[in-house]
Amino acid sequence: MGLTMKKGFMFLVICTLIFSGFGPSTFHTEAKTTSKKTSSVPENSEVIGDITDFSVEGNTYTISAGEAKVRVIFYKDDLFRIWLAQDGKFTDPAGDSIVVKKEFGKVTTKWTDEGDYYAIKSKDVVLRVYKKPLKFALYEADNQTLVWEESQGLSWTENQTYQSLKQGEEEQYFGGGMQNGRFSHRGETISISANYNWNDGGNPNAAPFYMSNAGYGVFRNTFAPGSYSFLNTVTSTHNENRFDAFYFHGPNLKQIINGYTELTGRPIMPPVYGLEMGDADCYNKDGQITLDALKVADGYIENDMPVGWMLVNDGYGCGYTGLKDVSKELMDRNITLGLWTEDGVANQEWEVGEAGVRVRKLDVAWVGPGYKFALDAAKEAFEGIEKYSSARGFVWMVEGWAGAQRHAVMWTGDQSGSWENIRFHIPTIMGSGLSGQAFTTGDIDGIFGGSAKTYVRDLQWKAFLPIIMSMSGWAAKDKQPWVYGEPYTSINRKYLKLREQLLPYIYTLSAEAHKTGVPPVRATVLEYPNDPKTWDETTKYQFLLGESFLVAPVYKDEEERDGIYLPKGTWVDYWTGDVYKGPRIINDYPAPLDTLPLFVKAGANIPMWPEMNSFREKEKNPLTFDIYPNGTSEFTLYEDDGVTREYKDGAYATQTIKTTAPENGRGNVSIAVGPSVGDYDGKLENREYIFSVHTSKKPANVGIGKGKKLKQYPSIEEWEQAKEGWYYDKEDRNGIAYVKTSSLPTEEGFTVTLYGTGSVGHNPPNKLDPPVYGEVEVDGDVYPDTQTKVKTTFVNADSSAVKNVNLSLNIPEGWEILDTTNESHSKVAAGESATTTFIVQAPEGTKEGNYELSLKATYEQRGEHYSFTQPKEVFVVDPYKIPQSEMTASATSEQSGSDPARNAIDGNVNSMWHTAWSGADKLPQSITINLNDTYNINKFTYLPRQAGSNGFITQYKLYVSEDGLEYTEVSSDKWTADKLEKTINFDSVNAQYVKFEAIEGNGGFASAAELNVFKSSLE
């Protein structure tokens, strides 16, 4: 963020309001030393003692341990609460603000005394309550299979409470709300707070909820900030003197999300226009009036691009004029009116009821305090739309919390367009979905910075998110999708139009999310939870849209994509029709600027609308199903009027399509379309259907109903003109049979059969490349002139063995392979793996940076020869650089929460230390690094912040000290204000502390992305 101008208004004012001290977080400017992260509970904490009383009333169990009391309340067979009152007096400050449902119908529990513990039993689980000391452990209903177990009893200090759980050997953790750049948390500590850090590592919409693949989820019922540490012990901490947690038993992740959102509120049911492209800017300053928004609206029409809604006052102090006229004109163009707000929604009755506002975006200037304040603000805006209109509430917010999903879309905050921004947003959106936040997004190419290429790449993948928007007015160029001209405009149009056609699929997923909490955008682990590859970095930069689409965004300035992991099953390249058998990893995938790597799972039945630029533009007729036949599969389409809340009263319809085909090879493909069950305003009584059936075997003939054959047409042009019939195009993506019906009653089912064809890519198993892949692991850091062990693994995920496997390693020029173990393997059985280890060495003097190693594997199966490569990027460390992990940092001024001193030594060039945004701490200000040992040093480097320019240090002094008390100046100078790394060389000196003092800096601030200190020798 920082000091950025928006239509002449200083963003600093807003930052000052946010950080002036209200809300649970407190702002500090005094010197502050960070410590290494740990999962342990403080040594001075008090741990609950032995049980002194155990009483039961219905499904509520009250357990005493001296003065402290714990209540265990079962609400369902798979949902219970553990509630601690250290002084015996139970409190619930959150009340009904987060938890919206506590009545779930009848549940029966019973308990037994098992000697060492009491066993509380429901149909699904057994909760063990150990007596000496009081500790909890959850088991499956058999009381044998462990789900989770406390490593020690509940504990507390004066201002914090803790729960510590043992960690399973392969246990993985997800959740915590929007954790930028992350979706899986084993080995990490995450912040659960209103954070205001919108970069990688921040948490702009945290939630006090996490879940484990061991089969459980935990929600802390609180507005108090905290942190969750998933190290050797899982320690959840909140800054309050009470403990109150709800526990969900899945056992699968979807069931846990379902339980969590049932308790805290289901995600919104967005209107269809909310799923269309959104646009935001200020049109009421610098000589403009709000009616000028129509010029941008006309730009979408002139450039033939879909758009659904516009915010016409998105800018500090912007306001509006002639809003009713603007609303009417926008609706004449099929665009819905929205308003941004920095200070509340006091005029909802008129703005919604009279002017037609149907979208609200809540700025951080209003909802910045977070927690209950932000939750209440979203509720007020949401309910205002529903109170003063028949429309559904549609609200955007930042700094959300648990429960925000029932009122708002959550976005990632003000971003700067870049390749790095694309990269960290991919796991961010996935992780949000794993936290019950079904509708999350970020502005296309950010609101600052950006370029033609990053805009295209960002729009491509965000076209497969349920919510999408661009925002202009902050960057040098506006952010509409035609601004950069050709070829970029055409590429952006291609993806926006494809998205519009896919809206019946996305809308159905949205209805599912509203009903179950399961998000449209899914981390691969949500559909393939038992595949270890879905737990880690392997799938960090790809996601699923529903079950059918796998999206692998391009997040580097490259035209190839490596590391695309296809899970078990058959997958089809959306653009080429090429068929792959998973699990496998695809490298070197051709991805020129107009190509997003996109795959469809075999068996998919994807509903699509005709090409259009607005759902209001015309009837959704014909309805197309894009079908990838493989075995038996089905999809249930959801439809309603798309705007009102009548669906809550049953005004909707569902229609199931079931495809039956061979799993491999040739045979008939049957498509059974069920009746559309239900009714709503605007439902079509009749419609045509088109089926695009992907098969490389031309059908012998096509029939509909009982015995009626459809006419085959020799060209696509004749087929398009016909009322019904079929056409086969063998050149279209390896073959597609296009089938069209005449107009049929929607309330009647029918069946279309393609005779003598086959499944998608109907090759028998031995005609597809086997599902095998490689892994490359490097043992520790790589240093020049030092031996490094590289372990390479060939994984055979096929159901048949492979033979004559040979593994070799390609290394950078000048590197050496000093030793190799077992390069050749005569046979690798089905489901097994083979390993070859290499000892490599980079030459002395190798510069610090990234280098690529590459495994090359060759093998045979059924007489066919195959090969693949698996690259691995390694980082060569400068041996003179003192590891940042051994350092701590403090500063005389820091922006607590988002830009603390520790960010300057975290190894992440996209985070930073920044002096207080309020501007109260005038320069000079300093940051001090404690090396935690004495070194002989002679070099220091300063990397300025890489996004924005506020705080570029232009004049400095550098000091060193052995004791942290007496400092000696070793250098001073002036620099130009740019992003280039600056190097300070000085005479060798012994030091443990290095103090970097900013004398002058851009805007009167100081900032640093990375600071490093170097030894003078390796002795």
Buried (B, 14 or more C-beta within 10 A) or exposed (E): BBBBEBBEBBBBEBBBBBBEEEBBBEBBBEBBEBEEEEBEBEEEBEBBBEBBEBEBEEBBBBBBBBEBBBBBBBBBBBBBBBBBBBEEEBEEEBEEBBBBEEEEEEBEBEBEEBEEBBBBBBEBBBBBBBBEBBBBBBBBBEBEEBBBBBBBBBBBBEEBBBBBBBBBEEBBBBBBBBBBBBBBBBEBBBBBBBBBBBBBBBBBBBBBBBBBBBBBBBBBBBBBBBBBBBBEBBBBBBBBBBBBBBBBBBBEBBBBBBBBBBBBBBBBBBBBBBBBBBBBBBBBBEEBEBBBBBEBBEBBBEBBBBBBBBBBBBBBBBEBBBBEEBBEBBBEBBBBBBBBBBEEBEBBEEBBBEBBBBBBBBBBBBBBBBBBBBBEBBBBBBBBBBEBBEBBBBBBBBBBBBBBBBBBBBBBBBBBBBBBBBBBBBBBBBBBBBBBBBBBBBBBBBBBBBBBBBBBBBBBBBBBBBBBBBBBBBBEBBBBBBBBEEEBBEBBBBBBBBBBBBBBBBBBBBBBBBBBBBBBBBBBBBBBBEBEBBBEEBBBBBBBBBBBBBBBBBBBEEEEBBBBBBBBBBBBBBBEBBBBBBBBBBBEBEBEBBBBBBBBBBBBBBBBBBEBBBBBBEEBBBBBBBBBBBBEBEBBBBBBBBBBBBBEEEBBBBBBBBBBBBBBBBBBBBBBBBBBBBBBEEBBEEBBBBBBBBBBBBBEBBBBEEEEEBBBBEEEEEBEEBEBBBBBBEEBBBBBBBBBBEBBEBBEBBBBBBBBBBBBBBBEBEEBBBBBBBBBEBEEEBBBEBBBEBBBBBBBBBEEBBEBBBBBBEBBEEBEBEEBEEBEBEBBEEEBBBBBBBBBBBEEEBEBEEBEBBBBBBBBBEEEEBEBBBBBEBEBBBBBBBEBEEBBBBBBBBBBBBBBBBBBBBEBBBBBBBBBBBBEBEBBBBBBBBBEEEBEBBBBBBBBBBBBBBBBBBBBBBBBBBEEEEBEEBBEEEBEEEBEEBEBEBEEBEBBBBBBBBBBBBBBBBBBBBBBBBBBEEE
